[in-house]
Amino acid sequence: MYFPNIPNITPAISVTVEQTIPLLLSSIALEELALAHIVNAEAEKLQFVLGTLPTGTALSPAVVSLAELFAVDSSVMNGGEIGVPPGKVPRTL
């Protein structure tokens, strides 16, 4: 995985406006990448339970009850609320 080259900032900060903009954009890009990994992990969790992961997967789910499917669905929905304060985003079904 490739990470941007962020300059070493010493305690005596001397960052110009021209240097600040790429640093902010790099920070936003890394945050977006982290969130994309979380969303992908939650999607793979559902694919595993439903048995729809690509064929290269060595594991296969056991027989899953409807209650267990609802529990996984609830877990995935709660995983999507990382970093969102309660009450800021309405929950939908």
N, CA, C and O atoms as a GROMACS GRO file, in nm:
protein
  372
    1MET      N    1   0.085  -0.117   0.000
    1MET     CA    2   0.000   0.000   0.000
    1MET      C    3   0.089   0.123   0.000
    1MET      O    4   0.193   0.125   0.067
    2TYR      N    5   0.052   0.223  -0.071
    2TYR     CA    6   0.130   0.344  -0.085
    2TYR      C    7   0.078   0.451   0.010
    2TYR      O    8  -0.042   0.478   0.016
    3PHE      N    9   0.169   0.512   0.084
    3PHE     CA   10   0.133   0.624   0.172
    3PHE      C   11   0.203   0.749   0.123
    3PHE      O   12   0.317   0.742   0.076
    4PRO      N   13   0.137   0.863   0.132
    4PRO     CA   14   0.200   0.986   0.087
    4PRO      C   15   0.320   1.021   0.175
    4PRO      O   16   0.325   0.985   0.292
    5ASN      N   17   0.415   1.092   0.118
    5ASN     CA   18   0.533   1.134   0.191
    5ASN      C   19   0.501   1.266   0.261
    5ASN      O   20   0.502   1.371   0.198
    6ILE      N   21   0.472   1.260   0.390
    6ILE     CA   22   0.440   1.379   0.467
    6ILE      C   23   0.568   1.427   0.534
    6ILE      O   24   0.637   1.348   0.599
    7PRO      N   25   0.602   1.554   0.518
    7PRO     CA   26   0.728   1.602   0.574
    7PRO      C   27   0.730   1.594   0.727
    7PRO      O   28   0.626   1.603   0.793
    8ASN      N   29   0.851   1.577   0.780
    8ASN     CA   30   0.869   1.573   0.925
    8ASN      C   31   0.850   1.714   0.981
    8ASN      O   32   0.927   1.804   0.947
    9ILE      N   33   0.752   1.733   1.067
    9ILE     CA   34   0.725   1.864   1.125
    9ILE      C   35   0.786   1.866   1.265
    9ILE      O   36   0.749   1.785   1.350
   10THR      N   37   0.879   1.955   1.287
   10THR     CA   38   0.947   1.966   1.416
   10THR      C   39   0.862   2.047   1.513
   10THR      O   40   0.767   2.114   1.470
   11PRO      N   41   0.893   2.044   1.644
   11PRO     CA   42   0.816   2.124   1.740
   11PRO      C   43   0.814   2.273   1.706
   11PRO      O   44   0.716   2.341   1.735
   12ALA      N   45   0.919   2.324   1.646
   12ALA     CA   46   0.919   2.463   1.602
   12ALA      C   47   0.854   2.465   1.464
   12ALA      O   48   0.922   2.459   1.361
   13ILE      N   49   0.723   2.474   1.463
   13ILE     CA   50   0.647   2.461   1.339
   13ILE      C   51   0.667   2.584   1.251
   13ILE      O   52   0.644   2.697   1.293
   14SER      N   53   0.711   2.558   1.131
   14SER     CA   54   0.726   2.664   1.033
   14SER      C   55   0.668   2.616   0.901
   14SER      O   56   0.741   2.589   0.805
   15VAL      N   57   0.537   2.606   0.897
   15VAL     CA   58   0.467   2.557   0.780
   15VAL      C   59   0.400   2.675   0.711
   15VAL      O   60   0.330   2.754   0.773
   16THR      N   61   0.425   2.685   0.584
   16THR     CA   62   0.363   2.793   0.508
   16THR      C   63   0.224   2.752   0.460
   16THR      O   64   0.187   2.635   0.472
   17VAL      N   65   0.150   2.845   0.408
   17VAL     CA   66   0.017   2.816   0.356
   17VAL      C   67   0.028   2.717   0.239
   17VAL      O   68  -0.056   2.628   0.225
   18GLU      N   69   0.130   2.733   0.158
   18GLU     CA   70   0.149   2.643   0.045
   18GLU      C   71   0.176   2.500   0.091
   18GLU      O   72   0.139   2.404   0.023
   19GLN      N   73   0.241   2.484   0.205
   19GLN     CA   74   0.268   2.350   0.259
   19GLN      C   75   0.148   2.294   0.333
   19GLN      O   76   0.133   2.172   0.343
   20THR      N   77   0.064   2.380   0.386
   20THR     CA   78  -0.050   2.337   0.465
   20THR      C   79  -0.155   2.267   0.380
   20THR      O   80  -0.212   2.166   0.422
   21ILE      N   81  -0.180   2.318   0.262
   21ILE     CA   82  -0.285   2.262   0.178
   21ILE      C   83  -0.258   2.116   0.142
   21ILE      O   84  -0.348   2.034   0.158
   22PRO      N   85  -0.139   2.078   0.094
   22PRO     CA   86  -0.115   1.935   0.066
   22PRO      C   87  -0.123   1.848   0.192
   22PRO      O   88  -0.167   1.733   0.186
   23LEU      N   89  -0.079   1.902   0.307
   23LEU     CA   90  -0.088   1.825   0.431
   23LEU      C   91  -0.234   1.798   0.469
   23LEU      O   92  -0.268   1.687   0.509
   24LEU      N   93  -0.318   1.898   0.456
   24LEU     CA   94  -0.460   1.879   0.486
   24LEU      C   95  -0.524   1.780   0.389
   24LEU      O   96  -0.601   1.693   0.430
   25LEU      N   97  -0.492   1.793   0.262
   25LEU     CA   98  -0.548   1.700   0.164
   25LEU      C   99  -0.500   1.557   0.188
   25LEU      O  100  -0.578   1.462   0.173
   26SER      N  101  -0.374   1.541   0.226
   26SER     CA  102  -0.322   1.407   0.259
   26SER      C  103  -0.394   1.348   0.379
   26SER      O  104  -0.428   1.230   0.381
   27SER      N  105  -0.418   1.431   0.480
   27SER     CA  106  -0.488   1.386   0.599
   27SER      C  107  -0.630   1.341   0.566
   27SER      O  108  -0.676   1.238   0.614
   28ILE      N  109  -0.699   1.419   0.484
   28ILE     CA  110  -0.836   1.383   0.444
   28ILE      C  111  -0.835   1.254   0.362
   28ILE      O  112  -0.921   1.169   0.381
   29ALA      N  113  -0.738   1.241   0.272
   29ALA     CA  114  -0.730   1.120   0.190
   29ALA      C  115  -0.706   0.996   0.274
   29ALA      O  116  -0.767   0.892   0.249
   30LEU      N  117  -0.619   1.005   0.375
   30LEU     CA  118  -0.594   0.889   0.462
   30LEU      C  119  -0.717   0.854   0.544
   30LEU      O  120  -0.745   0.736   0.566
   31GLU      N  121  -0.792   0.955   0.588
   31GLU     CA  122  -0.915   0.928   0.663
   31GLU      C  123  -1.018   0.859   0.574
   31GLU      O  124  -1.085   0.766   0.617
   32GLU      N  125  -1.031   0.905   0.451
   32GLU     CA  126  -1.124   0.843   0.357
   32GLU      C  127  -1.084   0.699   0.328
   32GLU      O  128  -1.170   0.611   0.317
   33LEU      N  129  -0.954   0.674   0.314
   33LEU     CA  130  -0.906   0.539   0.291
   33LEU      C  131  -0.939   0.448   0.409
   33LEU      O  132  -0.980   0.333   0.390
   34ALA      N  133  -0.921   0.499   0.530
   34ALA     CA  134  -0.952   0.420   0.649
   34ALA      C  135  -1.101   0.387   0.654
   34ALA      O  136  -1.138   0.274   0.686
   35LEU      N  137  -1.185   0.484   0.624
   35LEU     CA  138  -1.329   0.459   0.624
   35LEU      C  139  -1.368   0.359   0.515
   35LEU      O  140  -1.458   0.276   0.535
   36ALA      N  141  -1.302   0.365   0.400
   36ALA     CA  142  -1.331   0.270   0.293
   36ALA      C  143  -1.295   0.128   0.337
   36ALA      O  144  -1.366   0.033   0.302
   37HIS      N  145  -1.187   0.112   0.411
   37HIS     CA  146  -1.149  -0.020   0.462
   37HIS      C  147  -1.253  -0.072   0.561
   37HIS      O  148  -1.283  -0.192   0.561
   38ILE      N  149  -1.307   0.014   0.644
   38ILE     CA  150  -1.410  -0.027   0.739
   38ILE      C  151  -1.535  -0.072   0.666
   38ILE      O  152  -1.593  -0.176   0.699
   39VAL      N  153  -1.579   0.006   0.567
   39VAL     CA  154  -1.698  -0.030   0.490
   39VAL      C  155  -1.676  -0.163   0.418
   39VAL      O  156  -1.766  -0.246   0.413
   40ASN      N  157  -1.557  -0.183   0.361
   40ASN     CA  158  -1.527  -0.308   0.292
   40ASN      C  159  -1.530  -0.426   0.389
   40ASN      O  160  -1.580  -0.533   0.354
   41ALA      N  161  -1.477  -0.409   0.508
   41ALA     CA  162  -1.478  -0.518   0.607
   41ALA      C  163  -1.621  -0.554   0.645
   41ALA      O  164  -1.653  -0.672   0.661
   42GLU      N  165  -1.707  -0.454   0.661
   42GLU     CA  166  -1.847  -0.482   0.694
   42GLU      C  167  -1.917  -0.554   0.579
   42GLU      O  168  -1.999  -0.643   0.602
   43ALA      N  169  -1.885  -0.516   0.455
   43ALA     CA  170  -1.945  -0.582   0.339
   43ALA      C  171  -1.898  -0.728   0.331
   43ALA      O  172  -1.978  -0.816   0.300
   44GLU      N  173  -1.772  -0.752   0.359
   44GLU     CA  174  -1.721  -0.889   0.357
   44GLU      C  175  -1.783  -0.973   0.468
   44GLU      O  176  -1.802  -1.094   0.451
   45LYS      N  177  -1.814  -0.910   0.581
   45LYS     CA  178  -1.881  -0.982   0.690
   45LYS      C  179  -2.017  -1.032   0.641
   45LYS      O  180  -2.053  -1.148   0.664
   46LEU      N  181  -2.092  -0.946   0.574
   46LEU     CA  182  -2.222  -0.988   0.522
   46LEU      C  183  -2.207  -1.094   0.413
   46LEU      O  184  -2.283  -1.190   0.409
   47GLN      N  185  -2.109  -1.076   0.324
   47GLN     CA  186  -2.088  -1.175   0.219
   47GLN      C  187  -2.053  -1.312   0.277
   47GLN      O  188  -2.098  -1.414   0.226
   48PHE      N  189  -1.975  -1.314   0.382
   48PHE     CA  190  -1.938  -1.441   0.444
   48PHE      C  191  -2.061  -1.511   0.501
   48PHE      O  192  -2.082  -1.630   0.480
   49VAL      N  193  -2.142  -1.435   0.574
   49VAL     CA  194  -2.260  -1.495   0.637
   49VAL      C  195  -2.358  -1.544   0.531
   49VAL      O  196  -2.422  -1.649   0.548
   50LEU      N  197  -2.370  -1.470   0.422
   50LEU     CA  198  -2.462  -1.509   0.315
   50LEU      C  199  -2.403  -1.614   0.222
   50LEU      O  200  -2.474  -1.670   0.138
   51GLY      N  201  -2.273  -1.642   0.237
   51GLY     CA  202  -2.207  -1.743   0.154
   51GLY      C  203  -2.178  -1.694   0.013
   51GLY      O  204  -2.173  -1.774  -0.080
   52THR      N  205  -2.159  -1.562  -0.005
   52THR     CA  206  -2.136  -1.507  -0.138
   52THR      C  207  -1.997  -1.450  -0.157
   52THR      O  208  -1.974  -1.374  -0.251
   53LEU      N  209  -1.902  -1.484  -0.069
   53LEU     CA  210  -1.764  -1.440  -0.089
   53LEU      C  211  -1.707  -1.508  -0.212
   53LEU      O  212  -1.752  -1.616  -0.248
   54PRO      N  213  -1.608  -1.448  -0.279
   54PRO     CA  214  -1.547  -1.511  -0.397
   54PRO      C  215  -1.497  -1.652  -0.366
   54PRO      O  216  -1.471  -1.685  -0.250
   55THR      N  217  -1.484  -1.733  -0.467
   55THR     CA  218  -1.453  -1.876  -0.450
   55THR      C  219  -1.316  -1.902  -0.390
   55THR      O  220  -1.292  -2.014  -0.344
   56GLY      N  221  -1.224  -1.806  -0.388
   56GLY     CA  222  -1.091  -1.826  -0.333
   56GLY      C  223  -1.090  -1.833  -0.182
   56GLY      O  224  -0.983  -1.854  -0.123
   57THR      N  225  -1.203  -1.817  -0.117
   57THR     CA  226  -1.210  -1.816   0.028
   57THR      C  227  -1.209  -1.959   0.082
   57THR      O  228  -1.284  -2.044   0.034
   58ALA      N  229  -1.124  -1.985   0.180
   58ALA     CA  230  -1.112  -2.120   0.236
   58ALA      C  231  -1.224  -2.151   0.334
   58ALA      O  232  -1.258  -2.268   0.353
   59LEU      N  233  -1.280  -2.049   0.398
   59LEU     CA  234  -1.384  -2.072   0.498
   59LEU      C  235  -1.522  -2.067   0.435
   59LEU      O  236  -1.542  -2.004   0.331
   60SER      N  237  -1.616  -2.133   0.498
   60SER     CA  238  -1.755  -2.123   0.456
   60SER      C  239  -1.841  -2.114   0.581
   60SER      O  240  -1.809  -2.177   0.682
   61PRO      N  241  -1.950  -2.037   0.576
   61PRO     CA  242  -2.032  -2.021   0.696
   61PRO      C  243  -2.110  -2.148   0.727
   61PRO      O  244  -2.143  -2.227   0.639
   62ALA      N  245  -2.139  -2.165   0.854
   62ALA     CA  246  -2.225  -2.274   0.896
   62ALA      C  247  -2.369  -2.237   0.861
   62ALA      O  248  -2.394  -2.128   0.810
   63VAL      N  249  -2.462  -2.326   0.887
   63VAL     CA  250  -2.602  -2.295   0.864
   63VAL      C  251  -2.639  -2.181   0.958
   63VAL      O  252  -2.613  -2.187   1.078
   64VAL      N  253  -2.699  -2.077   0.902
   64VAL     CA  254  -2.726  -1.956   0.978
   64VAL      C  255  -2.876  -1.940   0.996
   64VAL      O  256  -2.953  -1.953   0.901
   65SER      N  257  -2.918  -1.914   1.120
   65SER     CA  258  -3.060  -1.893   1.147
   65SER      C  259  -3.099  -1.750   1.115
   65SER      O  260  -3.013  -1.664   1.097
   66LEU      N  261  -3.228  -1.725   1.109
   66LEU     CA  262  -3.277  -1.590   1.081
   66LEU      C  263  -3.237  -1.494   1.193
   66LEU      O  264  -3.203  -1.379   1.165
   67ALA      N  265  -3.240  -1.540   1.318
   67ALA     CA  266  -3.200  -1.455   1.430
   67ALA      C  267  -3.052  -1.416   1.419
   67ALA      O  268  -3.015  -1.302   1.449
   68GLU      N  269  -2.968  -1.510   1.375
   68GLU     CA  270  -2.827  -1.480   1.358
   68GLU      C  271  -2.804  -1.381   1.243
   68GLU      O  272  -2.716  -1.295   1.251
   69LEU      N  273  -2.884  -1.394   1.136
   69LEU     CA  274  -2.875  -1.297   1.028
   69LEU      C  275  -2.911  -1.157   1.076
   69LEU      O  276  -2.845  -1.060   1.039
   70PHE      N  277  -3.014  -1.146   1.157
   70PHE     CA  278  -3.052  -1.016   1.212
   70PHE      C  279  -2.942  -0.961   1.303
   70PHE      O  280  -2.917  -0.841   1.304
   71ALA      N  281  -2.877  -1.049   1.379
   71ALA     CA  282  -2.768  -1.004   1.467
   71ALA      C  283  -2.651  -0.951   1.384
   71ALA      O  284  -2.592  -0.848   1.418
   72VAL      N  285  -2.616  -1.019   1.276
   72VAL     CA  286  -2.507  -0.972   1.190
   72VAL      C  287  -2.547  -0.841   1.124
   72VAL      O  288  -2.466  -0.749   1.114
   73ASP      N  289  -2.672  -0.831   1.078
   73ASP     CA  290  -2.719  -0.708   1.015
   73ASP      C  291  -2.710  -0.591   1.113
   73ASP      O  292  -2.669  -0.482   1.076
   74SER      N  293  -2.749  -0.615   1.236
   74SER     CA  294  -2.741  -0.510   1.338
   74SER      C  295  -2.596  -0.470   1.363
   74SER      O  296  -2.566  -0.352   1.379
   75SER      N  297  -2.508  -0.568   1.365
   75SER     CA  298  -2.366  -0.540   1.385
   75SER      C  299  -2.310  -0.456   1.271
   75SER      O  300  -2.233  -0.363   1.295
   76VAL      N  301  -2.348  -0.488   1.148
   76VAL     CA  302  -2.300  -0.413   1.032
   76VAL      C  303  -2.355  -0.270   1.035
   76VAL      O  304  -2.282  -0.175   1.006
   77MET      N  305  -2.482  -0.256   1.071
   77MET     CA  306  -2.540  -0.122   1.076
   77MET      C  307  -2.472  -0.037   1.184
   77MET      O  308  -2.450   0.082   1.163
   78ASN      N  309  -2.439  -0.096   1.297
   78ASN     CA  310  -2.370  -0.022   1.403
   78ASN      C  311  -2.227   0.010   1.364
   78ASN      O  312  -2.174   0.112   1.406
   79GLY      N  313  -2.165  -0.075   1.284
   79GLY     CA  314  -2.029  -0.050   1.238
   79GLY      C  315  -2.021   0.069   1.145
   79GLY      O  316  -1.915   0.132   1.134
   80GLY      N  317  -2.129   0.100   1.077
   80GLY     CA  318  -2.132   0.213   0.986
   80GLY      C  319  -2.147   0.347   1.055
   80GLY      O  320  -2.142   0.451   0.990
   81GLU      N  321  -2.164   0.345   1.185
   81GLU     CA  322  -2.184   0.469   1.259
   81GLU      C  323  -2.058   0.514   1.331
   81GLU      O  324  -2.065   0.596   1.424
   82ILE      N  325  -1.944   0.463   1.290
   82ILE     CA  326  -1.818   0.500   1.354
   82ILE      C  327  -1.791   0.648   1.331
   82ILE      O  328  -1.793   0.695   1.217
   83GLY      N  329  -1.765   0.719   1.436
   83GLY     CA  330  -1.732   0.860   1.425
   83GLY      C  331  -1.850   0.953   1.410
   83GLY      O  332  -1.832   1.074   1.393
   84VAL      N  333  -1.972   0.898   1.416
   84VAL     CA  334  -2.092   0.982   1.403
   84VAL      C  335  -2.154   0.994   1.541
   84VAL      O  336  -2.189   0.893   1.601
   85PRO      N  337  -2.170   1.116   1.591
   85PRO     CA  338  -2.231   1.132   1.723
   85PRO      C  339  -2.376   1.083   1.722
   85PRO      O  340  -2.446   1.099   1.622
   86PRO      N  341  -2.421   1.023   1.833
   86PRO     CA  342  -2.558   0.974   1.839
   86PRO      C  343  -2.658   1.086   1.811
   86PRO      O  344  -2.643   1.199   1.858
   87GLY      N  345  -2.760   1.054   1.733
   87GLY     CA  346  -2.864   1.150   1.704
   87GLY      C  347  -2.837   1.239   1.585
   87GLY      O  348  -2.924   1.316   1.545
   88LYS      N  349  -2.716   1.232   1.526
   88LYS     CA  350  -2.682   1.318   1.412
   88LYS      C  351  -2.729   1.260   1.280
   88LYS      O  352  -2.762   1.335   1.188
   89VAL      N  353  -2.733   1.126   1.268
   89VAL     CA  354  -2.775   1.062   1.145
   89VAL      C  355  -2.893   0.972   1.178
   89VAL      O  356  -2.882   0.884   1.263
   90PRO      N  357  -3.008   0.992   1.111
   90PRO     CA  358  -3.122   0.905   1.141
   90PRO      C  359  -3.097   0.762   1.096
   90PRO      O  360  -3.042   0.739   0.988
   91ARG      N  361  -3.137   0.667   1.177
   91ARG     CA  362  -3.124   0.526   1.144
   91ARG      C  363  -3.236   0.486   1.050
   91ARG      O  364  -3.352   0.522   1.073
   92THR      N  365  -3.204   0.415   0.946
   92THR     CA  366  -3.305   0.366   0.852
   92THR      C  367  -3.294   0.216   0.844
   92THR      O  368  -3.189   0.159   0.874
   93LEU      N  369  -3.400   0.152   0.803
   93LEU     CA  370  -3.399   0.007   0.787
   93LEU      C  371  -3.383  -0.030   0.644
   93LEU      O  372  -3.380  -0.149   0.611
   0.00000   0.00000   0.00000
